[in-house]
Every structure is written in structure tokens, then in C-alpha cells.
Amino acid sequence: MNVSLPSPLKKWVERQVAKKGYGTADEFVVEMLRREQALEARERIDALLIEALDSGESTPMTEKDWERIRVAGRRRFHARQKK
């Protein structure tokens, strides 16, 4: 993928590469994209946490609840092992 940047932005990227010790502009841009991707994941997690908090009063976990979680976890683990 090739990306064209306006001159002021290109100069800013070049300054960041020099200032922060990146070897190339590509390395800097890849790092910026990874940070954005991680931020998106954190935002999804935050939304799920807020949804959980807003879902009502909490109830104690039972042994049946824990067993259901263990079974689901084992299924997910084995599904990933097959890939």
C-alpha cells in the first residue's frame, strides 16, 4: 500500500521518525496504525463493560454458572487448536 501525504504532514512524520528513533517513516506509520487498532479494541471493551454495568443488579455466581463458563472456555480453546 502506498499513501500520499500533503507536504506539511509528510514533514511532521519525518520529524517524528527522527525524534522518536524510528528507522523509517513506514515503521512510524505502522506503529500509529497499531495504536489506533488497540484503541478501537479498548473502546469495544469499554462499551461492553458499560453495558454490563447498566444491565441491572448483580447476582451471585453459582457452581452451575462457573461450570457453564468452563465448558464454553474449553470449547473455544479446542476450536482454536484445530485452526
N, CA, C and O atoms as a Maestro MAE file, in Angstrom:
{
 s_m_m2io_version
 :::
 2.0.0
}

f_m_ct {
 s_m_title
 :::
 protein
 m_atom[332] {
  # First column is atom index #
  i_m_mmod_type
  r_m_x_coord
  r_m_y_coord
  r_m_z_coord
  i_m_residue_number
  s_m_chain_name
  s_m_pdb_residue_name
  s_m_pdb_atom_name
  i_m_atomic_number
  :::
  1 25 0.844 -1.168 0.000 1 A "MET " " N  " 7
  2 3 0.000 0.000 0.000 1 A "MET " " CA " 6
  3 2 0.896 1.239 0.000 1 A "MET " " C  " 6
  4 15 1.871 1.317 0.747 1 A "MET " " O  " 8
  5 25 0.561 2.161 -0.813 2 A "ASN " " N  " 7
  6 3 1.262 3.446 -0.852 2 A "ASN " " CA " 6
  7 2 0.304 4.545 -0.427 2 A "ASN " " C  " 6
  8 15 -0.863 4.550 -0.820 2 A "ASN " " O  " 8
  9 25 0.793 5.458 0.362 3 A "VAL " " N  " 7
  10 3 -0.034 6.562 0.844 3 A "VAL " " CA " 6
  11 2 0.677 7.861 0.512 3 A "VAL " " C  " 6
  12 15 1.868 8.018 0.782 3 A "VAL " " O  " 8
  13 25 -0.060 8.787 -0.075 4 A "SER " " N  " 7
  14 3 0.486 10.106 -0.370 4 A "SER " " CA " 6
  15 2 0.048 11.068 0.720 4 A "SER " " C  " 6
  16 15 -1.129 11.120 1.077 4 A "SER " " O  " 8
  17 25 0.990 11.820 1.243 5 A "LEU " " N  " 7
  18 3 0.698 12.780 2.299 5 A "LEU " " CA " 6
  19 2 0.920 14.194 1.801 5 A "LEU " " C  " 6
  20 15 1.822 14.431 0.997 5 A "LEU " " O  " 8
  21 25 0.112 15.136 2.264 6 A "PRO " " N  " 7
  22 3 0.398 16.533 1.958 6 A "PRO " " CA " 6
  23 2 1.750 16.899 2.579 6 A "PRO " " C  " 6
  24 15 2.158 16.323 3.587 6 A "PRO " " O  " 8
  25 25 2.414 17.836 1.979 7 A "SER " " N  " 7
  26 3 3.765 18.211 2.407 7 A "SER " " CA " 6
  27 2 3.889 18.502 3.905 7 A "SER " " C  " 6
  28 15 4.817 17.988 4.529 7 A "SER " " O  " 8
  29 25 3.001 19.300 4.517 8 A "PRO " " N  " 7
  30 3 3.160 19.563 5.954 8 A "PRO " " CA " 6
  31 2 3.067 18.292 6.803 8 A "PRO " " C  " 6
  32 15 3.786 18.150 7.792 8 A "PRO " " O  " 8
  33 25 2.192 17.379 6.422 9 A "LEU " " N  " 7
  34 3 2.056 16.141 7.171 9 A "LEU " " CA " 6
  35 2 3.272 15.239 6.959 9 A "LEU " " C  " 6
  36 15 3.732 14.582 7.892 9 A "LEU " " O  " 8
  37 25 3.783 15.211 5.747 10 A "LYS " " N  " 7
  38 3 4.983 14.421 5.452 10 A "LYS " " CA " 6
  39 2 6.160 14.925 6.285 10 A "LYS " " C  " 6
  40 15 6.916 14.128 6.841 10 A "LYS " " O  " 8
  41 25 6.313 16.232 6.371 11 A "LYS " " N  " 7
  42 3 7.403 16.802 7.173 11 A "LYS " " CA " 6
  43 2 7.224 16.470 8.648 11 A "LYS " " C  " 6
  44 15 8.199 16.202 9.349 11 A "LYS " " O  " 8
  45 25 5.969 16.488 9.124 12 A "TRP " " N  " 7
  46 3 5.706 16.143 10.520 12 A "TRP " " CA " 6
  47 2 6.098 14.689 10.788 12 A "TRP " " C  " 6
  48 15 6.726 14.387 11.803 12 A "TRP " " O  " 8
  49 25 5.723 13.790 9.869 13 A "VAL " " N  " 7
  50 3 6.079 12.373 10.014 13 A "VAL " " CA " 6
  51 2 7.597 12.224 10.042 13 A "VAL " " C  " 6
  52 15 8.130 11.489 10.873 13 A "VAL " " O  " 8
  53 25 8.284 12.899 9.163 14 A "GLU " " N  " 7
  54 3 9.750 12.820 9.123 14 A "GLU " " CA " 6
  55 2 10.357 13.308 10.439 14 A "GLU " " C  " 6
  56 15 11.328 12.729 10.926 14 A "GLU " " O  " 8
  57 25 9.792 14.365 11.013 15 A "ARG " " N  " 7
  58 3 10.286 14.860 12.317 15 A "ARG " " CA " 6
  59 2 10.036 13.823 13.414 15 A "ARG " " C  " 6
  60 15 10.883 13.609 14.281 15 A "ARG " " O  " 8
  61 25 8.867 13.184 13.368 16 A "GLN " " N  " 7
  62 3 8.555 12.171 14.377 16 A "GLN " " CA " 6
  63 2 9.489 10.978 14.269 16 A "GLN " " C  " 6
  64 15 9.917 10.427 15.283 16 A "GLN " " O  " 8
  65 25 9.805 10.579 13.049 17 A "VAL " " N  " 7
  66 3 10.727 9.463 12.823 17 A "VAL " " CA " 6
  67 2 12.075 9.782 13.452 17 A "VAL " " C  " 6
  68 15 12.648 8.952 14.158 17 A "VAL " " O  " 8
  69 25 12.579 10.977 13.199 18 A "ALA " " N  " 7
  70 3 13.879 11.367 13.752 18 A "ALA " " CA " 6
  71 2 13.809 11.524 15.274 18 A "ALA " " C  " 6
  72 15 14.691 11.064 15.999 18 A "ALA " " O  " 8
  73 25 12.758 12.175 15.737 19 A "LYS " " N  " 7
  74 3 12.617 12.476 17.164 19 A "LYS " " CA " 6
  75 2 12.434 11.215 18.010 19 A "LYS " " C  " 6
  76 15 12.979 11.113 19.109 19 A "LYS " " O  " 8
  77 25 11.673 10.270 17.496 20 A "LYS " " N  " 7
  78 3 11.322 9.092 18.289 20 A "LYS " " CA " 6
  79 2 12.147 7.854 17.966 20 A "LYS " " C  " 6
  80 15 11.918 6.782 18.525 20 A "LYS " " O  " 8
  81 25 13.113 8.009 17.056 21 A "GLY " " N  " 7
  82 3 14.048 6.920 16.798 21 A "GLY " " CA " 6
  83 2 13.565 5.802 15.890 21 A "GLY " " C  " 6
  84 15 14.116 4.701 15.917 21 A "GLY " " O  " 8
  85 25 12.548 6.067 15.091 22 A "TYR " " N  " 7
  86 3 12.111 5.060 14.131 22 A "TYR " " CA " 6
  87 2 13.118 4.993 12.998 22 A "TYR " " C  " 6
  88 15 13.750 5.993 12.657 22 A "TYR " " O  " 8
  89 25 13.264 3.801 12.411 23 A "GLY " " N  " 7
  90 3 14.204 3.647 11.304 23 A "GLY " " CA " 6
  91 2 13.684 4.254 10.015 23 A "GLY " " C  " 6
  92 15 14.449 4.789 9.213 23 A "GLY " " O  " 8
  93 25 12.364 4.165 9.821 24 A "THR " " N  " 7
  94 3 11.758 4.670 8.583 24 A "THR " " CA " 6
  95 2 10.376 5.242 8.891 24 A "THR " " C  " 6
  96 15 9.803 5.013 9.956 24 A "THR " " O  " 8
  97 25 9.870 5.985 7.927 25 A "ALA " " N  " 7
  98 3 8.512 6.505 8.050 25 A "ALA " " CA " 6
  99 2 7.512 5.348 8.084 25 A "ALA " " C  " 6
  100 15 6.496 5.426 8.775 25 A "ALA " " O  " 8
  101 25 7.794 4.281 7.343 26 A "ASP " " N  " 7
  102 3 6.920 3.111 7.354 26 A "ASP " " CA " 6
  103 2 6.769 2.556 8.772 26 A "ASP " " C  " 6
  104 15 5.657 2.243 9.199 26 A "ASP " " O  " 8
  105 25 7.874 2.434 9.500 27 A "GLU " " N  " 7
  106 3 7.821 1.923 10.869 27 A "GLU " " CA " 6
  107 2 6.944 2.812 11.742 27 A "GLU " " C  " 6
  108 15 6.156 2.316 12.548 27 A "GLU " " O  " 8
  109 25 7.080 4.110 11.583 28 A "PHE " " N  " 7
  110 3 6.287 5.050 12.368 28 A "PHE " " CA " 6
  111 2 4.799 4.903 12.051 28 A "PHE " " C  " 6
  112 15 3.972 4.848 12.961 28 A "PHE " " O  " 8
  113 25 4.463 4.841 10.784 29 A "VAL " " N  " 7
  114 3 3.059 4.746 10.375 29 A "VAL " " CA " 6
  115 2 2.458 3.421 10.845 29 A "VAL " " C  " 6
  116 15 1.322 3.390 11.319 29 A "VAL " " O  " 8
  117 25 3.201 2.348 10.720 30 A "VAL " " N  " 7
  118 3 2.702 1.050 11.188 30 A "VAL " " CA " 6
  119 2 2.423 1.103 12.686 30 A "VAL " " C  " 6
  120 15 1.400 0.594 13.143 30 A "VAL " " O  " 8
  121 25 3.321 1.713 13.451 31 A "GLU " " N  " 7
  122 3 3.118 1.840 14.897 31 A "GLU " " CA " 6
  123 2 1.876 2.674 15.203 31 A "GLU " " C  " 6
  124 15 1.105 2.328 16.097 31 A "GLU " " O  " 8
  125 25 1.677 3.756 14.478 32 A "MET " " N  " 7
  126 3 0.494 4.595 14.670 32 A "MET " " CA " 6
  127 2 -0.778 3.799 14.376 32 A "MET " " C  " 6
  128 15 -1.763 3.922 15.104 32 A "MET " " O  " 8
  129 25 -0.769 2.991 13.326 33 A "LEU " " N  " 7
  130 3 -1.931 2.187 12.972 33 A "LEU " " CA " 6
  131 2 -2.204 1.127 14.031 33 A "LEU " " C  " 6
  132 15 -3.359 0.862 14.363 33 A "LEU " " O  " 8
  133 25 -1.139 0.517 14.565 34 A "ARG " " N  " 7
  134 3 -1.322 -0.474 15.633 34 A "ARG " " CA " 6
  135 2 -1.922 0.168 16.875 34 A "ARG " " C  " 6
  136 15 -2.781 -0.425 17.528 34 A "ARG " " O  " 8
  137 25 -1.479 1.369 17.203 35 A "ARG " " N  " 7
  138 3 -2.046 2.076 18.357 35 A "ARG " " CA " 6
  139 2 -3.530 2.372 18.140 35 A "ARG " " C  " 6
  140 15 -4.339 2.223 19.056 35 A "ARG " " O  " 8
  141 25 -3.876 2.785 16.940 36 A "GLU " " N  " 7
  142 3 -5.274 3.070 16.620 36 A "GLU " " CA " 6
  143 2 -6.110 1.795 16.721 36 A "GLU " " C  " 6
  144 15 -7.233 1.822 17.225 36 A "GLU " " O  " 8
  145 25 -5.564 0.691 16.246 37 A "GLN " " N  " 7
  146 3 -6.255 -0.595 16.324 37 A "GLN " " CA " 6
  147 2 -6.467 -0.998 17.786 37 A "GLN " " C  " 6
  148 15 -7.544 -1.474 18.145 37 A "GLN " " O  " 8
  149 25 -5.456 -0.812 18.626 38 A "ALA " " N  " 7
  150 3 -5.573 -1.140 20.051 38 A "ALA " " CA " 6
  151 2 -6.607 -0.237 20.721 38 A "ALA " " C  " 6
  152 15 -7.366 -0.691 21.578 38 A "ALA " " O  " 8
  153 25 -6.639 1.023 20.339 39 A "LEU " " N  " 7
  154 3 -7.616 1.958 20.896 39 A "LEU " " CA " 6
  155 2 -9.036 1.516 20.548 39 A "LEU " " C  " 6
  156 15 -9.935 1.571 21.387 39 A "LEU " " O  " 8
  157 25 -9.227 1.084 19.324 40 A "GLU " " N  " 7
  158 3 -10.541 0.603 18.898 40 A "GLU " " CA " 6
  159 2 -10.964 -0.603 19.740 40 A "GLU " " C  " 6
  160 15 -12.121 -0.702 20.148 40 A "GLU " " O  " 8
  161 25 -10.034 -1.509 19.997 41 A "ALA " " N  " 7
  162 3 -10.344 -2.682 20.821 41 A "ALA " " CA " 6
  163 2 -10.703 -2.255 22.239 41 A "ALA " " C  " 6
  164 15 -11.652 -2.782 22.820 41 A "ALA " " O  " 8
  165 25 -9.960 -1.308 22.803 42 A "ARG " " N  " 7
  166 3 -10.260 -0.825 24.156 42 A "ARG " " CA " 6
  167 2 -11.634 -0.164 24.203 42 A "ARG " " C  " 6
  168 15 -12.362 -0.313 25.184 42 A "ARG " " O  " 8
  169 25 -11.988 0.563 23.151 43 A "GLU " " N  " 7
  170 3 -13.304 1.208 23.108 43 A "GLU " " CA " 6
  171 2 -14.421 0.165 23.085 43 A "GLU " " C  " 6
  172 15 -15.457 0.358 23.720 43 A "GLU " " O  " 8
  173 25 -14.221 -0.945 22.355 44 A "ARG " " N  " 7
  174 3 -15.219 -2.024 22.333 44 A "ARG " " CA " 6
  175 2 -15.351 -2.646 23.722 44 A "ARG " " C  " 6
  176 15 -16.459 -2.918 24.186 44 A "ARG " " O  " 8
  177 25 -14.219 -2.866 24.378 45 A "ILE " " N  " 7
  178 3 -14.247 -3.446 25.723 45 A "ILE " " CA " 6
  179 2 -14.949 -2.503 26.688 45 A "ILE " " C  " 6
  180 15 -15.770 -2.936 27.497 45 A "ILE " " O  " 8
  181 25 -14.630 -1.216 26.607 46 A "ASP " " N  " 7
  182 3 -15.293 -0.232 27.471 46 A "ASP " " CA " 6
  183 2 -16.804 -0.242 27.260 46 A "ASP " " C  " 6
  184 15 -17.566 -0.174 28.224 46 A "ASP " " O  " 8
  185 25 -17.237 -0.328 26.008 47 A "ALA " " N  " 7
  186 3 -18.667 -0.343 25.717 47 A "ALA " " CA " 6
  187 2 -19.326 -1.585 26.326 47 A "ALA " " C  " 6
  188 15 -20.433 -1.504 26.858 47 A "ALA " " O  " 8
  189 25 -18.648 -2.724 26.246 48 A "LEU " " N  " 7
  190 3 -19.194 -3.942 26.838 48 A "LEU " " CA " 6
  191 2 -19.260 -3.845 28.357 48 A "LEU " " C  " 6
  192 15 -20.220 -4.308 28.974 48 A "LEU " " O  " 8
  193 25 -18.241 -3.245 28.955 49 A "LEU " " N  " 7
  194 3 -18.252 -3.070 30.405 49 A "LEU " " CA " 6
  195 2 -19.384 -2.150 30.848 49 A "LEU " " C  " 6
  196 15 -20.060 -2.419 31.841 49 A "LEU " " O  " 8
  197 25 -19.584 -1.070 30.110 50 A "ILE " " N  " 7
  198 3 -20.680 -0.148 30.439 50 A "ILE " " CA " 6
  199 2 -22.023 -0.858 30.281 50 A "ILE " " C  " 6
  200 15 -22.920 -0.690 31.108 50 A "ILE " " O  " 8
  201 25 -22.156 -1.643 29.230 51 A "GLU " " N  " 7
  202 3 -23.389 -2.400 29.027 51 A "GLU " " CA " 6
  203 2 -23.624 -3.359 30.200 51 A "GLU " " C  " 6
  204 15 -24.750 -3.501 30.676 51 A "GLU " " O  " 8
  205 25 -22.565 -4.006 30.657 52 A "ALA " " N  " 7
  206 3 -22.697 -4.921 31.793 52 A "ALA " " CA " 6
  207 2 -23.101 -4.173 33.055 52 A "ALA " " C  " 6
  208 15 -23.959 -4.634 33.808 52 A "ALA " " O  " 8
  209 25 -22.487 -3.026 33.283 53 A "LEU " " N  " 7
  210 3 -22.827 -2.240 34.474 53 A "LEU " " CA " 6
  211 2 -24.275 -1.756 34.441 53 A "LEU " " C  " 6
  212 15 -24.932 -1.660 35.477 53 A "LEU " " O  " 8
  213 25 -24.758 -1.457 33.249 54 A "ASP " " N  " 7
  214 3 -26.119 -0.948 33.097 54 A "ASP " " CA " 6
  215 2 -27.171 -2.058 33.003 54 A "ASP " " C  " 6
  216 15 -28.361 -1.773 32.872 54 A "ASP " " O  " 8
  217 25 -26.739 -3.313 33.069 55 A "SER " " N  " 7
  218 3 -27.672 -4.416 32.819 55 A "SER " " CA " 6
  219 2 -28.535 -4.781 34.027 55 A "SER " " C  " 6
  220 15 -29.422 -5.629 33.921 55 A "SER " " O  " 8
  221 25 -28.285 -4.159 35.149 56 A "GLY " " N  " 7
  222 3 -29.136 -4.428 36.304 56 A "GLY " " CA " 6
  223 2 -28.325 -4.881 37.507 56 A "GLY " " C  " 6
  224 15 -27.094 -4.890 37.495 56 A "GLY " " O  " 8
  225 25 -29.053 -5.253 38.533 57 A "GLU " " N  " 7
  226 3 -28.422 -5.702 39.774 57 A "GLU " " CA " 6
  227 2 -27.616 -6.967 39.536 57 A "GLU " " C  " 6
  228 15 -27.993 -7.822 38.734 57 A "GLU " " O  " 8
  229 25 -26.515 -7.069 40.238 58 A "SER " " N  " 7
  230 3 -25.695 -8.267 40.115 58 A "SER " " CA " 6
  231 2 -26.295 -9.391 40.947 58 A "SER " " C  " 6
  232 15 -27.008 -9.153 41.922 58 A "SER " " O  " 8
  233 25 -25.995 -10.608 40.546 59 A "THR " " N  " 7
  234 3 -26.436 -11.779 41.294 59 A "THR " " CA " 6
  235 2 -25.220 -12.653 41.572 59 A "THR " " C  " 6
  236 15 -24.266 -12.645 40.795 59 A "THR " " O  " 8
  237 25 -25.241 -13.400 42.661 60 A "PRO " " N  " 7
  238 3 -24.086 -14.257 42.975 60 A "PRO " " CA " 6
  239 2 -23.906 -15.336 41.912 60 A "PRO " " C  " 6
  240 15 -24.875 -15.845 41.349 60 A "PRO " " O  " 8
  241 25 -22.658 -15.668 41.654 61 A "MET " " N  " 7
  242 3 -22.343 -16.748 40.725 61 A "MET " " CA " 6
  243 2 -22.577 -18.078 41.431 61 A "MET " " C  " 6
  244 15 -22.219 -18.250 42.596 61 A "MET " " O  " 8
  245 25 -23.184 -19.015 40.707 62 A "THR " " N  " 7
  246 3 -23.410 -20.352 41.255 62 A "THR " " CA " 6
  247 2 -22.397 -21.313 40.650 62 A "THR " " C  " 6
  248 15 -21.714 -20.977 39.683 62 A "THR " " O  " 8
  249 25 -22.306 -22.489 41.213 63 A "GLU " " N  " 7
  250 3 -21.417 -23.506 40.655 63 A "GLU " " CA " 6
  251 2 -21.832 -23.837 39.226 63 A "GLU " " C  " 6
  252 15 -20.982 -24.103 38.377 63 A "GLU " " O  " 8
  253 25 -23.125 -23.823 38.960 64 A "LYS " " N  " 7
  254 3 -23.624 -24.082 37.598 64 A "LYS " " CA " 6
  255 2 -23.118 -23.000 36.627 64 A "LYS " " C  " 6
  256 15 -22.743 -23.310 35.496 64 A "LYS " " O  " 8
  257 25 -23.111 -21.744 37.066 65 A "ASP " " N  " 7
  258 3 -22.594 -20.648 36.233 65 A "ASP " " CA " 6
  259 2 -21.128 -20.887 35.893 65 A "ASP " " C  " 6
  260 15 -20.724 -20.769 34.736 65 A "ASP " " O  " 8
  261 25 -20.328 -21.225 36.917 66 A "TRP " " N  " 7
  262 3 -18.897 -21.448 36.702 66 A "TRP " " CA " 6
  263 2 -18.658 -22.625 35.767 66 A "TRP " " C  " 6
  264 15 -17.772 -22.566 34.915 66 A "TRP " " O  " 8
  265 25 -19.436 -23.695 35.913 67 A "GLU " " N  " 7
  266 3 -19.267 -24.849 35.043 67 A "GLU " " CA " 6
  267 2 -19.605 -24.484 33.603 67 A "GLU " " C  " 6
  268 15 -18.914 -24.916 32.680 67 A "GLU " " O  " 8
  269 25 -20.657 -23.696 33.397 68 A "ARG " " N  " 7
  270 3 -21.020 -23.244 32.050 68 A "ARG " " CA " 6
  271 2 -19.879 -22.434 31.428 68 A "ARG " " C  " 6
  272 15 -19.587 -22.586 30.242 68 A "ARG " " O  " 8
  273 25 -19.242 -21.584 32.214 69 A "ILE " " N  " 7
  274 3 -18.110 -20.775 31.732 69 A "ILE " " CA " 6
  275 2 -16.936 -21.679 31.382 69 A "ILE " " C  " 6
  276 15 -16.290 -21.485 30.353 69 A "ILE " " O  " 8
  277 25 -16.654 -22.671 32.234 70 A "ARG " " N  " 7
  278 3 -15.546 -23.599 31.949 70 A "ARG " " CA " 6
  279 2 -15.783 -24.366 30.648 70 A "ARG " " C  " 6
  280 15 -14.878 -24.504 29.825 70 A "ARG " " O  " 8
  281 25 -17.009 -24.863 30.474 71 A "VAL " " N  " 7
  282 3 -17.339 -25.624 29.263 71 A "VAL " " CA " 6
  283 2 -17.164 -24.736 28.024 71 A "VAL " " C  " 6
  284 15 -16.577 -25.161 27.030 71 A "VAL " " O  " 8
  285 25 -17.671 -23.512 28.090 72 A "ALA " " N  " 7
  286 3 -17.528 -22.592 26.954 72 A "ALA " " CA " 6
  287 2 -16.062 -22.295 26.681 72 A "ALA " " C  " 6
  288 15 -15.646 -22.231 25.524 72 A "ALA " " O  " 8
  289 25 -15.282 -22.113 27.731 73 A "GLY " " N  " 7
  290 3 -13.856 -21.844 27.559 73 A "GLY " " CA " 6
  291 2 -13.126 -23.005 26.917 73 A "GLY " " C  " 6
  292 15 -12.283 -22.813 26.041 73 A "GLY " " O  " 8
  293 25 -13.456 -24.221 27.358 74 A "ARG " " N  " 7
  294 3 -12.831 -25.409 26.753 74 A "ARG " " CA " 6
  295 2 -13.185 -25.520 25.275 74 A "ARG " " C  " 6
  296 15 -12.337 -25.845 24.444 74 A "ARG " " O  " 8
  297 25 -14.448 -25.246 24.960 75 A "ARG " " N  " 7
  298 3 -14.863 -25.303 23.550 75 A "ARG " " CA " 6
  299 2 -14.079 -24.308 22.703 75 A "ARG " " C  " 6
  300 15 -13.611 -24.637 21.612 75 A "ARG " " O  " 8
  301 25 -13.942 -23.090 23.216 76 A "ARG " " N  " 7
  302 3 -13.192 -22.065 22.468 76 A "ARG " " CA " 6
  303 2 -11.735 -22.476 22.317 76 A "ARG " " C  " 6
  304 15 -11.144 -22.301 21.251 76 A "ARG " " O  " 8
  305 25 -11.157 -23.021 23.380 77 A "PHE " " N  " 7
  306 3 -9.762 -23.460 23.328 77 A "PHE " " CA " 6
  307 2 -9.577 -24.532 22.264 77 A "PHE " " C  " 6
  308 15 -8.672 -24.440 21.434 77 A "PHE " " O  " 8
  309 25 -10.435 -25.550 22.287 78 A "HIS " " N  " 7
  310 3 -10.308 -26.652 21.320 78 A "HIS " " CA " 6
  311 2 -10.575 -26.182 19.891 78 A "HIS " " C  " 6
  312 15 -9.948 -26.674 18.953 78 A "HIS " " O  " 8
  313 25 -11.485 -25.250 19.717 79 A "ALA " " N  " 7
  314 3 -11.753 -24.701 18.381 79 A "ALA " " CA " 6
  315 2 -10.519 -23.990 17.842 79 A "ALA " " C  " 6
  316 15 -10.203 -24.100 16.657 79 A "ALA " " O  " 8
  317 25 -9.819 -23.256 18.713 80 A "ARG " " N  " 7
  318 3 -8.604 -22.556 18.268 80 A "ARG " " CA " 6
  319 2 -7.478 -23.538 17.969 80 A "ARG " " C  " 6
  320 15 -6.664 -23.283 17.081 80 A "ARG " " O  " 8
  321 25 -7.413 -24.652 18.688 81 A "GLN " " N  " 7
  322 3 -6.371 -25.645 18.463 81 A "GLN " " CA " 6
  323 2 -6.518 -26.296 17.094 81 A "GLN " " C  " 6
  324 15 -5.529 -26.726 16.500 81 A "GLN " " O  " 8
  325 25 -7.735 -26.369 16.599 82 A "LYS " " N  " 7
  326 3 -7.999 -27.013 15.295 82 A "LYS " " CA " 6
  327 2 -7.588 -26.120 14.135 82 A "LYS " " C  " 6
  328 15 -7.392 -26.612 13.024 82 A "LYS " " O  " 8
  329 25 -7.454 -24.822 14.366 83 A "LYS " " N  " 7
  330 3 -7.111 -23.894 13.268 83 A "LYS " " CA " 6
  331 2 -5.676 -24.018 12.869 83 A "LYS " " C  " 6
  332 15 -5.223 -23.315 11.966 83 A "LYS " " O  " 8
  :::
 }
 m_bond[331] {
  # First column is bond index #
  i_m_from
  i_m_to
  i_m_order
  :::
  1 1 2 1
  2 2 3 1
  3 3 4 2
  4 3 5 1
  5 5 6 1
  6 6 7 1
  7 7 8 2
  8 7 9 1
  9 9 10 1
  10 10 11 1
  11 11 12 2
  12 11 13 1
  13 13 14 1
  14 14 15 1
  15 15 16 2
  16 15 17 1
  17 17 18 1
  18 18 19 1
  19 19 20 2
  20 19 21 1
  21 21 22 1
  22 22 23 1
  23 23 24 2
  24 23 25 1
  25 25 26 1
  26 26 27 1
  27 27 28 2
  28 27 29 1
  29 29 30 1
  30 30 31 1
  31 31 32 2
  32 31 33 1
  33 33 34 1
  34 34 35 1
  35 35 36 2
  36 35 37 1
  37 37 38 1
  38 38 39 1
  39 39 40 2
  40 39 41 1
  41 41 42 1
  42 42 43 1
  43 43 44 2
  44 43 45 1
  45 45 46 1
  46 46 47 1
  47 47 48 2
  48 47 49 1
  49 49 50 1
  50 50 51 1
  51 51 52 2
  52 51 53 1
  53 53 54 1
  54 54 55 1
  55 55 56 2
  56 55 57 1
  57 57 58 1
  58 58 59 1
  59 59 60 2
  60 59 61 1
  61 61 62 1
  62 62 63 1
  63 63 64 2
  64 63 65 1
  65 65 66 1
  66 66 67 1
  67 67 68 2
  68 67 69 1
  69 69 70 1
  70 70 71 1
  71 71 72 2
  72 71 73 1
  73 73 74 1
  74 74 75 1
  75 75 76 2
  76 75 77 1
  77 77 78 1
  78 78 79 1
  79 79 80 2
  80 79 81 1
  81 81 82 1
  82 82 83 1
  83 83 84 2
  84 83 85 1
  85 85 86 1
  86 86 87 1
  87 87 88 2
  88 87 89 1
  89 89 90 1
  90 90 91 1
  91 91 92 2
  92 91 93 1
  93 93 94 1
  94 94 95 1
  95 95 96 2
  96 95 97 1
  97 97 98 1
  98 98 99 1
  99 99 100 2
  100 99 101 1
  101 101 102 1
  102 102 103 1
  103 103 104 2
  104 103 105 1
  105 105 106 1
  106 106 107 1
  107 107 108 2
  108 107 109 1
  109 109 110 1
  110 110 111 1
  111 111 112 2
  112 111 113 1
  113 113 114 1
  114 114 115 1
  115 115 116 2
  116 115 117 1
  117 117 118 1
  118 118 119 1
  119 119 120 2
  120 119 121 1
  121 121 122 1
  122 122 123 1
  123 123 124 2
  124 123 125 1
  125 125 126 1
  126 126 127 1
  127 127 128 2
  128 127 129 1
  129 129 130 1
  130 130 131 1
  131 131 132 2
  132 131 133 1
  133 133 134 1
  134 134 135 1
  135 135 136 2
  136 135 137 1
  137 137 138 1
  138 138 139 1
  139 139 140 2
  140 139 141 1
  141 141 142 1
  142 142 143 1
  143 143 144 2
  144 143 145 1
  145 145 146 1
  146 146 147 1
  147 147 148 2
  148 147 149 1
  149 149 150 1
  150 150 151 1
  151 151 152 2
  152 151 153 1
  153 153 154 1
  154 154 155 1
  155 155 156 2
  156 155 157 1
  157 157 158 1
  158 158 159 1
  159 159 160 2
  160 159 161 1
  161 161 162 1
  162 162 163 1
  163 163 164 2
  164 163 165 1
  165 165 166 1
  166 166 167 1
  167 167 168 2
  168 167 169 1
  169 169 170 1
  170 170 171 1
  171 171 172 2
  172 171 173 1
  173 173 174 1
  174 174 175 1
  175 175 176 2
  176 175 177 1
  177 177 178 1
  178 178 179 1
  179 179 180 2
  180 179 181 1
  181 181 182 1
  182 182 183 1
  183 183 184 2
  184 183 185 1
  185 185 186 1
  186 186 187 1
  187 187 188 2
  188 187 189 1
  189 189 190 1
  190 190 191 1
  191 191 192 2
  192 191 193 1
  193 193 194 1
  194 194 195 1
  195 195 196 2
  196 195 197 1
  197 197 198 1
  198 198 199 1
  199 199 200 2
  200 199 201 1
  201 201 202 1
  202 202 203 1
  203 203 204 2
  204 203 205 1
  205 205 206 1
  206 206 207 1
  207 207 208 2
  208 207 209 1
  209 209 210 1
  210 210 211 1
  211 211 212 2
  212 211 213 1
  213 213 214 1
  214 214 215 1
  215 215 216 2
  216 215 217 1
  217 217 218 1
  218 218 219 1
  219 219 220 2
  220 219 221 1
  221 221 222 1
  222 222 223 1
  223 223 224 2
  224 223 225 1
  225 225 226 1
  226 226 227 1
  227 227 228 2
  228 227 229 1
  229 229 230 1
  230 230 231 1
  231 231 232 2
  232 231 233 1
  233 233 234 1
  234 234 235 1
  235 235 236 2
  236 235 237 1
  237 237 238 1
  238 238 239 1
  239 239 240 2
  240 239 241 1
  241 241 242 1
  242 242 243 1
  243 243 244 2
  244 243 245 1
  245 245 246 1
  246 246 247 1
  247 247 248 2
  248 247 249 1
  249 249 250 1
  250 250 251 1
  251 251 252 2
  252 251 253 1
  253 253 254 1
  254 254 255 1
  255 255 256 2
  256 255 257 1
  257 257 258 1
  258 258 259 1
  259 259 260 2
  260 259 261 1
  261 261 262 1
  262 262 263 1
  263 263 264 2
  264 263 265 1
  265 265 266 1
  266 266 267 1
  267 267 268 2
  268 267 269 1
  269 269 270 1
  270 270 271 1
  271 271 272 2
  272 271 273 1
  273 273 274 1
  274 274 275 1
  275 275 276 2
  276 275 277 1
  277 277 278 1
  278 278 279 1
  279 279 280 2
  280 279 281 1
  281 281 282 1
  282 282 283 1
  283 283 284 2
  284 283 285 1
  285 285 286 1
  286 286 287 1
  287 287 288 2
  288 287 289 1
  289 289 290 1
  290 290 291 1
  291 291 292 2
  292 291 293 1
  293 293 294 1
  294 294 295 1
  295 295 296 2
  296 295 297 1
  297 297 298 1
  298 298 299 1
  299 299 300 2
  300 299 301 1
  301 301 302 1
  302 302 303 1
  303 303 304 2
  304 303 305 1
  305 305 306 1
  306 306 307 1
  307 307 308 2
  308 307 309 1
  309 309 310 1
  310 310 311 1
  311 311 312 2
  312 311 313 1
  313 313 314 1
  314 314 315 1
  315 315 316 2
  316 315 317 1
  317 317 318 1
  318 318 319 1
  319 319 320 2
  320 319 321 1
  321 321 322 1
  322 322 323 1
  323 323 324 2
  324 323 325 1
  325 325 326 1
  326 326 327 1
  327 327 328 2
  328 327 329 1
  329 329 330 1
  330 330 331 1
  331 331 332 2
  :::
 }
}
